[in-house]
């Protein structure tokens, strides 16, 4: 199994949002280091390691171009260079974010629609498509276990991921699935209080390239590129 790469938004290491979210998840995707989570008294009766296991594996991020294996005619160096060129041509923008529910999950989400974020996602999907190897039959079968529309299935084949363009929902995941509605509301309330200092206006000023050595390994930040050079 070869490495996988993904184009994500992730805040710069050392910033308040990066540090707070990494501590909550229990891992810093920039360094790979495990982190001790500060106590959360409002959720003291829950297994927070289990609650955060899935997002901890991926690292704190928002997906712009979903994980992919490299095409045989591209290299990691080519991808890093393309990331820098792509980012240099884009302006930074600001949008409000806060922890909210997303189906059964809880994530930092946009408080209001953001055309700049939507455009960034769509441009990333298209611009980095030449670097993506075709999906394996196993990956296609895995994705098709979920109910897909005809359009989503076509995009799965065309772009390696079904939930793109109008199906895109910006989110930086904080928990795994929480099926119980009352519990989910309770966790959202606790996380909104916990992350209040880093919620609200946020400057989106970079792209991140994440790398996963094997399917079992966690994702880590390989490179970041600032907008506007």
Backbone bond lengths (Angstrom), bond angles and torsions (degrees), N, CA, C in turn:
res aa  C-N    CA-C-N  psi(-1)  N-CA   C-N-CA  omega(-1)  CA-C   N-CA-C  phi
1 X - - - 1.456 - - 1.526 109.12 -
2 X 1.324 116.13 127.09 1.457 120.30 -179.17 1.525 110.69 -87.81
3 X 1.321 115.09 167.79 1.458 121.01 179.73 1.527 110.32 -65.59
4 X 1.321 114.53 155.97 1.451 121.13 172.85 1.529 109.02 -117.89
5 X 1.317 115.08 153.36 1.454 123.06 179.78 1.531 108.24 -127.59
6 X 1.320 116.11 157.72 1.458 120.66 177.10 1.519 108.87 -149.99
7 X 1.330 115.74 145.37 1.449 121.94 174.26 1.522 106.92 -97.63
8 X 1.317 115.48 112.32 1.458 122.17 -175.61 1.527 109.82 -121.85
9 X 1.339 115.29 158.97 1.450 118.75 158.89 1.523 107.03 -93.69
10 X 1.310 117.25 131.20 1.460 123.28 171.81 1.515 107.52 -143.99
11 X 1.323 117.97 137.35 1.471 119.06 178.35 1.518 111.15 -65.40
12 X 1.290 116.45 157.88 1.461 121.16 -177.75 1.532 110.38 -63.00
13 X 1.334 117.19 137.26 1.470 119.89 174.46 1.524 111.15 -55.08
14 X 1.315 115.02 139.68 1.447 120.06 -179.14 1.513 114.65 90.73
15 X 1.336 117.98 -11.59 1.461 119.97 175.38 1.521 109.22 -78.57
16 X 1.337 115.55 162.60 1.464 120.06 -175.33 1.536 111.78 -62.06
17 X 1.328 117.52 -41.44 1.458 119.65 -179.28 1.516 111.27 -66.69
18 X 1.324 116.85 -45.97 1.466 120.28 178.06 1.523 110.60 -57.15
19 X 1.313 116.94 -48.21 1.461 120.19 -175.22 1.527 111.20 -67.04
20 X 1.330 117.34 -42.61 1.461 120.44 -177.86 1.532 111.15 -66.70
21 X 1.333 116.48 -44.33 1.461 119.56 -178.65 1.520 111.59 -70.72
22 X 1.325 117.45 -38.78 1.464 120.55 178.39 1.522 110.70 -63.44
23 X 1.328 117.18 -40.87 1.461 120.67 178.16 1.521 110.60 -64.03
24 X 1.320 117.56 -40.72 1.465 121.02 177.62 1.532 110.93 -61.79
25 X 1.330 116.21 -44.35 1.465 119.74 -178.53 1.523 112.53 -73.98
26 X 1.334 116.80 -26.91 1.461 119.99 179.77 1.509 114.14 91.64
27 X 1.339 117.55 14.70 1.474 120.64 177.30 1.508 109.34 -157.99
28 X 1.327 115.42 140.01 1.456 122.74 176.65 1.524 107.82 -97.68
29 X 1.327 117.16 113.83 1.463 120.34 -177.83 1.518 112.46 -70.54
30 X 1.322 117.89 -16.27 1.467 120.52 178.01 1.516 111.57 -77.08
31 X 1.334 116.80 -39.83 1.471 121.02 -176.89 1.521 112.85 -105.56
32 X 1.323 116.90 -18.96 1.461 120.94 -173.64 1.513 113.66 81.36
33 X 1.332 117.64 0.23 1.460 121.34 -174.65 1.521 111.15 -76.95
34 X 1.330 115.72 140.71 1.451 121.25 170.02 1.522 108.89 -72.76
35 X 1.330 116.78 143.22 1.454 122.20 -177.35 1.518 109.82 -123.62
36 X 1.324 115.36 147.78 1.459 120.31 175.24 1.521 108.42 -85.25
37 X 1.315 115.62 127.19 1.460 120.43 -177.04 1.528 110.29 -79.13
38 X 1.322 118.64 127.26 1.467 119.93 173.11 1.523 110.02 -59.77
39 X 1.326 118.43 147.98 1.471 120.96 -177.98 1.526 112.11 -57.54
40 X 1.321 115.75 147.89 1.464 122.22 173.43 1.533 106.75 -126.69
41 X 1.332 117.69 87.70 1.471 120.63 -172.95 1.520 113.83 -55.37
42 X 1.322 117.77 -33.62 1.461 120.19 -177.44 1.520 112.54 -68.53
43 X 1.339 116.47 -16.47 1.468 120.83 -178.65 1.521 110.90 -123.80
44 X 1.322 116.75 26.67 1.464 121.44 -173.01 1.521 113.17 -63.44
45 X 1.322 117.77 -21.68 1.464 120.63 -178.41 1.527 112.83 -87.55
46 X 1.332 118.07 -1.16 1.465 121.70 -176.69 1.521 110.85 -102.08
47 X 1.334 115.86 155.22 1.458 121.92 173.63 1.529 107.12 -85.84
48 X 1.319 116.01 93.40 1.463 119.99 -174.59 1.522 112.28 -72.30
49 X 1.329 118.04 -26.65 1.462 119.87 174.87 1.517 110.38 -63.56
50 X 1.331 116.92 -42.75 1.462 120.71 177.76 1.521 110.77 -68.77
51 X 1.326 116.71 -39.81 1.464 120.94 -178.53 1.523 111.93 -61.79
52 X 1.333 116.68 -32.23 1.470 121.03 -175.23 1.532 113.24 -105.36
53 X 1.320 118.10 8.10 1.469 120.82 -172.88 1.527 112.22 -59.66
54 X 1.315 117.24 -45.89 1.470 119.03 -176.01 1.527 111.99 -68.64
55 X 1.337 119.52 -51.56 1.476 117.53 177.84 1.524 113.22 -65.31
56 X 1.337 118.06 -27.00 1.475 119.58 175.97 1.527 110.45 -62.67
57 X 1.320 117.65 -37.90 1.467 122.41 179.97 1.534 110.96 -61.75
58 X 1.323 116.97 -39.47 1.465 121.19 -176.29 1.526 112.90 -87.06
59 X 1.337 117.34 -19.76 1.446 120.18 -174.90 1.516 110.95 83.24
60 X 1.326 116.89 157.03 1.459 120.23 -177.42 1.523 109.09 -71.78
61 X 1.321 116.15 120.72 1.463 120.15 -173.27 1.518 110.23 -168.62
62 X 1.327 115.35 169.98 1.454 123.86 164.84 1.526 107.74 -124.11
63 X 1.311 116.12 130.96 1.466 120.51 -177.93 1.524 110.57 -75.58
64 X 1.327 115.69 128.46 1.460 122.12 171.33 1.526 110.97 -111.06
65 X 1.332 116.61 -41.65 1.471 123.04 171.86 1.521 106.03 -130.13
66 X 1.311 117.11 115.92 1.462 122.28 -171.28 1.527 111.71 -63.70
67 X 1.338 117.72 158.53 1.470 121.57 -176.99 1.526 113.06 -52.47
68 X 1.340 114.44 140.20 1.469 121.25 -178.46 1.518 109.57 -149.26
69 X 1.316 115.53 153.79 1.457 121.17 168.96 1.522 108.36 -86.20
70 X 1.341 116.36 151.76 1.456 120.51 -177.37 1.522 111.78 -73.17
71 X 1.302 114.77 141.37 1.457 120.56 170.51 1.534 109.86 -61.52
72 X 1.326 116.14 150.19 1.469 120.47 -175.28 1.529 111.89 -65.31
73 X 1.330 117.85 -20.88 1.464 119.66 -178.28 1.533 112.59 -99.93
74 X 1.335 116.76 14.29 1.460 121.37 177.35 1.520 109.73 -124.67
75 X 1.329 116.22 158.82 1.460 121.22 178.82 1.524 109.97 -125.07
76 X 1.318 115.13 165.27 1.455 120.00 176.26 1.526 110.70 -60.05
77 X 1.309 117.18 -40.31 1.463 121.24 178.19 1.525 110.94 -61.38
78 X 1.328 116.66 -43.00 1.471 120.41 176.83 1.528 110.71 -57.96
79 X 1.330 116.28 -42.25 1.457 120.80 -177.39 1.529 111.14 -67.34
80 X 1.311 117.04 -42.19 1.471 120.61 177.72 1.524 110.68 -62.18
81 X 1.322 116.69 -42.60 1.462 120.27 178.91 1.524 111.19 -64.98
82 X 1.319 116.78 -40.25 1.467 120.40 179.26 1.520 111.16 -65.72
83 X 1.314 116.73 -36.37 1.463 120.69 176.93 1.520 110.25 -60.16
84 X 1.335 116.82 -45.87 1.465 121.10 -178.54 1.525 110.96 -63.94
85 X 1.317 117.03 -43.20 1.466 120.67 -179.69 1.521 110.28 -64.66
86 X 1.326 116.65 -45.37 1.466 121.13 -179.65 1.524 110.11 -60.13
87 X 1.328 117.25 -48.31 1.467 120.94 -176.85 1.519 111.79 -65.51
88 X 1.316 117.62 -36.91 1.466 120.91 -176.70 1.519 112.53 -61.36
89 X 1.308 116.72 -25.01 1.458 120.54 -177.52 1.508 114.93 -92.23
90 X 1.350 117.43 7.81 1.460 119.37 -176.08 1.526 110.42 -119.12
91 X 1.322 117.13 147.26 1.467 120.00 175.30 1.526 111.09 -87.14
92 X 1.322 116.01 151.43 1.464 120.13 170.55 1.534 109.23 -69.42
93 X 1.327 116.12 158.67 1.468 120.46 176.34 1.521 108.39 -147.97
94 X 1.311 115.99 162.74 1.457 122.42 -177.47 1.518 110.25 -119.16
95 X 1.335 116.10 138.16 1.461 121.75 175.86 1.520 108.58 -148.53
96 X 1.321 116.27 151.24 1.456 121.70 179.44 1.519 110.58 -82.40
97 X 1.340 115.97 136.14 1.459 121.99 178.47 1.525 109.39 -134.06
98 X 1.338 115.68 155.82 1.470 121.65 176.35 1.525 107.99 -165.92
99 X 1.337 117.97 157.36 1.463 120.51 175.52 1.536 110.83 -64.35
100 X 1.328 114.37 130.82 1.464 121.99 179.42 1.521 108.46 -146.88
101 X 1.323 116.14 167.13 1.447 120.56 173.30 1.516 111.12 -76.96
102 X 1.328 115.24 147.76 1.464 122.84 173.09 1.516 106.00 -141.06
103 X 1.341 116.14 97.61 1.455 120.36 -170.94 1.529 107.85 56.88
104 X 1.332 118.97 -124.77 1.467 121.25 -178.92 1.521 112.78 -87.83
105 X 1.317 117.42 -2.24 1.464 121.72 -173.79 1.528 110.79 -103.19
106 X 1.334 115.20 169.33 1.454 121.82 174.69 1.518 107.25 -126.23
107 X 1.317 115.67 134.12 1.461 120.26 -173.84 1.510 110.05 -154.67
108 X 1.335 116.17 157.60 1.454 119.80 164.16 1.525 107.58 -67.17
109 X 1.323 116.04 125.81 1.457 121.45 179.90 1.520 109.62 -130.56
110 X 1.311 115.51 164.87 1.463 120.82 174.60 1.522 108.76 -71.06
111 X 1.321 116.41 136.72 1.453 120.95 178.75 1.527 110.52 -75.83
112 X 1.313 117.25 -28.97 1.464 122.42 178.98 1.528 108.35 -139.98
113 X 1.339 117.94 157.71 1.467 119.40 176.59 1.515 111.59 -54.93
114 X 1.334 115.39 143.63 1.463 121.00 -176.92 1.531 108.80 -132.78
115 X 1.327 118.14 99.52 1.464 120.22 -179.89 1.520 113.03 -56.97
116 X 1.339 118.45 -34.45 1.468 120.21 179.73 1.516 111.61 -64.43
117 X 1.336 117.34 -38.39 1.465 120.02 177.52 1.525 110.92 -68.86
118 X 1.314 116.73 -41.85 1.458 119.73 178.67 1.528 110.66 -60.84
119 X 1.327 116.58 -43.30 1.464 120.31 178.92 1.518 111.14 -64.79
120 X 1.343 117.26 -39.63 1.459 120.41 178.44 1.516 110.73 -61.17
121 X 1.318 116.73 -45.58 1.464 120.16 177.90 1.530 111.22 -59.19
122 X 1.310 116.82 -51.13 1.467 119.66 -175.85 1.522 111.17 -62.93
123 X 1.302 117.28 -39.94 1.463 120.17 179.03 1.523 111.37 -67.25
124 X 1.348 117.48 -37.95 1.470 120.02 177.48 1.524 111.18 -64.24
125 X 1.322 116.88 -44.08 1.463 120.34 179.89 1.519 110.64 -55.10
126 X 1.329 115.97 -45.17 1.469 120.08 -176.54 1.532 112.41 -78.65
127 X 1.331 116.72 -43.41 1.466 119.98 -172.22 1.522 112.29 -66.33
128 X 1.335 117.77 -34.63 1.461 120.15 -175.97 1.530 112.55 -98.63
129 X 1.323 116.59 5.71 1.460 119.38 178.33 1.535 112.97 -60.81
130 X 1.351 120.31 -35.99 1.471 118.78 178.76 1.524 114.05 -61.88
131 X 1.316 117.93 -16.19 1.469 120.32 -179.47 1.537 112.32 -89.26
132 X 1.314 117.54 -9.29 1.463 121.33 -172.97 1.518 111.94 -89.89
133 X 1.332 115.90 127.83 1.457 120.27 171.55 1.528 109.16 -74.45
134 X 1.329 118.51 150.04 1.469 119.39 176.22 1.529 111.21 -57.64
135 X 1.318 115.89 147.54 1.457 120.28 177.36 1.521 110.88 -63.35
136 X 1.313 115.58 146.32 1.458 120.13 173.09 1.532 109.17 -74.08
137 X 1.325 116.04 161.72 1.465 120.13 176.29 1.526 110.53 -58.83
138 X 1.324 117.09 -36.71 1.464 120.61 -179.80 1.527 110.97 -65.73
139 X 1.341 117.10 -40.75 1.463 119.61 179.24 1.521 111.19 -67.88
140 X 1.313 117.14 -38.97 1.466 120.12 177.33 1.525 110.02 -62.58
141 X 1.322 116.82 -45.47 1.465 120.94 179.64 1.524 110.93 -62.27
142 X 1.321 117.13 -39.93 1.467 120.67 179.94 1.524 110.72 -63.28
143 X 1.316 117.34 -44.07 1.453 120.48 179.56 1.527 111.64 -66.94
144 X 1.308 116.70 -33.47 1.467 119.89 -177.34 1.524 112.88 -77.51
145 X 1.328 117.81 -3.85 1.468 119.00 173.15 1.522 110.98 -66.61
146 X 1.320 116.52 -28.00 1.467 120.68 174.01 1.526 108.53 -82.68
147 X 1.321 117.54 147.54 1.472 118.75 177.57 1.520 110.63 -67.84
148 X 1.320 116.92 121.86 1.457 122.44 -179.76 1.522 109.79 -118.08
149 X 1.312 116.02 143.08 1.455 119.70 170.65 1.532 108.54 -72.91
150 X 1.319 115.74 168.60 1.470 119.52 177.75 1.522 110.54 -60.81
151 X 1.344 116.91 -38.46 1.463 120.69 179.75 1.527 110.55 -68.04
152 X 1.320 117.83 -42.14 1.457 120.96 178.16 1.526 111.30 -63.91
153 X 1.312 117.07 -38.86 1.463 119.73 178.33 1.523 110.82 -66.21
154 X 1.318 117.02 -39.15 1.464 120.17 177.61 1.520 110.89 -64.15
155 X 1.326 117.15 -38.81 1.465 120.42 179.16 1.524 111.50 -72.52
156 X 1.312 116.84 -29.66 1.465 119.56 173.67 1.523 109.98 -57.03
157 X 1.309 117.10 -45.37 1.469 120.85 -179.56 1.527 111.03 -73.91
158 X 1.323 116.92 -39.48 1.462 120.27 -174.73 1.519 113.06 -75.28
159 X 1.360 116.40 -34.58 1.459 119.72 -172.48 1.524 113.73 -127.84
160 X 1.324 117.98 1.76 1.463 120.83 175.45 1.506 114.80 83.55
161 X 1.331 117.82 1.41 1.466 121.41 -176.72 1.523 107.45 -158.08
162 X 1.330 117.95 135.11 1.471 118.46 -173.64 1.517 115.32 -81.85
163 X 1.339 118.26 -23.86 1.469 120.66 -168.98 1.526 110.46 -101.49
164 X 1.316 115.13 68.81 1.456 121.42 -178.70 1.524 109.56 -123.10
165 X 1.343 114.76 170.08 1.455 123.32 178.47 1.538 110.40 60.12
166 X 1.327 120.11 -116.91 1.469 117.77 -176.29 1.527 113.14 -69.63
167 X 1.332 118.18 -14.03 1.458 121.04 176.20 1.528 112.85 -89.59
168 X 1.324 117.66 -2.08 1.457 121.46 179.99 1.521 110.43 -69.11
169 X 1.329 115.93 133.29 1.465 122.84 173.39 1.524 107.48 -131.47
170 X 1.321 117.35 109.27 1.460 119.92 179.03 1.520 108.98 -59.87
171 X 1.341 116.34 129.79 1.465 120.02 175.85 1.523 109.80 -160.84
172 X 1.330 114.90 139.55 1.462 122.90 172.99 1.533 106.18 -113.60
173 X 1.319 115.58 103.25 1.456 121.61 -165.07 1.523 112.29 -71.78
174 X 1.337 114.70 138.70 1.462 122.18 179.99 1.523 113.04 -114.96
175 X 1.327 117.85 -19.15 1.467 120.68 -178.02 1.521 110.44 -142.80
176 X 1.325 114.11 164.73 1.449 120.25 164.94 1.521 109.79 -77.42
177 X 1.332 115.73 -171.59 1.462 120.45 -178.69 1.526 110.68 -67.93
178 X 1.325 115.58 134.59 1.470 122.73 174.90 1.528 105.84 -122.72
179 X 1.326 116.93 102.75 1.457 121.18 -171.31 1.522 112.74 -78.64
180 X 1.319 117.33 -29.55 1.463 120.53 -178.48 1.533 109.61 -77.49
181 X 1.323 116.05 121.03 1.465 119.51 -172.95 1.520 112.18 -64.87
182 X 1.332 117.68 -42.90 1.466 120.16 -178.95 1.522 110.75 -63.05
183 X 1.338 116.68 -41.16 1.455 120.07 178.09 1.518 110.92 -66.69
184 X 1.318 116.97 -40.11 1.464 120.60 179.47 1.535 110.56 -61.58
185 X 1.322 117.54 -43.51 1.466 121.04 178.24 1.525 110.00 -62.79
186 X 1.320 116.45 -40.25 1.466 120.27 178.76 1.526 111.09 -62.36
187 X 1.325 117.61 -43.09 1.464 121.05 179.95 1.523 110.62 -67.95
188 X 1.336 117.64 -41.65 1.465 120.53 177.33 1.517 110.38 -57.38
189 X 1.327 117.19 -45.63 1.462 121.21 -179.89 1.524 111.01 -60.07
190 X 1.344 116.30 -44.48 1.466 120.13 179.87 1.521 111.43 -64.66
191 X 1.333 117.21 -41.13 1.460 119.99 -177.59 1.527 111.80 -74.22
192 X 1.312 117.36 -31.55 1.465 118.45 175.16 1.524 110.60 -63.62
193 X 1.337 116.46 -37.84 1.463 119.70 176.95 1.523 110.88 -70.29
194 X 1.329 116.05 -43.36 1.462 120.50 -177.89 1.524 111.61 -62.08
195 X 1.340 116.02 -41.86 1.461 120.43 -174.31 1.527 113.33 -98.79
196 X 1.337 117.49 11.93 1.468 119.81 -179.97 1.526 112.85 -54.76
197 X 1.358 118.96 -39.07 1.474 118.22 -179.29 1.523 114.36 -64.70
198 X 1.336 118.00 -20.66 1.475 119.81 -178.07 1.527 111.33 -115.72
199 X 1.316 117.04 11.89 1.462 121.47 174.92 1.524 109.65 -92.28
200 X 1.327 115.25 171.04 1.464 120.05 -179.05 1.514 111.77 95.14
201 X 1.331 119.55 -148.30 1.475 121.49 -176.27 1.527 111.33 -60.30
202 X 1.313 115.18 130.23 1.464 120.95 178.93 1.518 108.48 -133.17
203 X 1.318 116.63 134.12 1.465 121.87 179.65 1.522 109.14 -90.27
204 X 1.306 115.69 118.94 1.469 121.85 175.79 1.526 107.14 -94.02
205 X 1.323 116.18 108.93 1.462 119.82 -169.05 1.518 113.31 -132.64
206 X 1.351 117.38 14.29 1.461 118.12 -175.94 1.525 110.34 -162.36
207 X 1.332 114.06 166.01 1.462 123.14 168.78 1.516 108.53 -119.27
208 X 1.316 115.63 152.64 1.461 121.11 177.25 1.523 109.55 -123.30
209 X 1.312 114.86 141.20 1.456 122.37 171.56 1.525 107.19 -105.78
210 X 1.316 116.13 116.86 1.457 121.85 177.54 1.525 109.60 -101.14
211 X 1.329 115.65 150.51 1.465 122.12 179.77 1.515 109.91 -129.72
212 X 1.322 115.72 139.48 1.465 123.17 174.85 1.522 107.77 -123.17
213 X 1.325 116.36 116.23 1.459 120.64 -174.43 1.533 111.94 -63.77
214 X 1.324 117.12 -45.77 1.462 123.49 175.03 1.526 107.95 -137.94
215 X 1.312 117.43 169.87 1.460 119.73 -179.28 1.534 112.27 -63.69
216 X 1.315 116.91 -23.01 1.461 120.15 179.92 1.529 112.00 -87.62
217 X 1.325 117.60 -19.40 1.467 121.54 -175.53 1.518 110.82 -79.36
218 X 1.335 116.99 152.75 1.467 119.54 175.36 1.523 111.40 -73.07
219 X 1.314 115.93 157.33 1.461 121.92 174.42 1.529 109.72 -80.47
220 X 1.325 116.10 140.19 1.451 121.59 176.53 1.532 109.26 -133.41
221 X 1.317 115.61 157.01 1.465 120.43 179.25 1.518 109.52 -74.90
222 X 1.315 115.87 121.42 1.463 121.65 176.73 1.532 110.83 -92.14
223 X 1.323 117.08 -39.26 1.464 121.04 -177.60 1.513 109.09 -157.72
224 X 1.322 116.41 152.64 1.453 122.77 170.47 1.524 108.01 -129.54
225 X 1.326 115.07 147.67 1.464 121.07 178.93 1.509 109.20 -133.04
226 X 1.326 116.78 128.25 1.471 121.91 -177.64 1.506 110.70 -81.30
227 X 1.324 116.21 144.37 1.454 121.79 173.75 1.531 109.54 -67.19
228 X 1.294 114.54 146.37 1.447 119.66 179.58 1.515 113.91 70.35
229 X 1.342 116.53 19.25 1.459 120.85 178.92 1.506 112.93 84.10
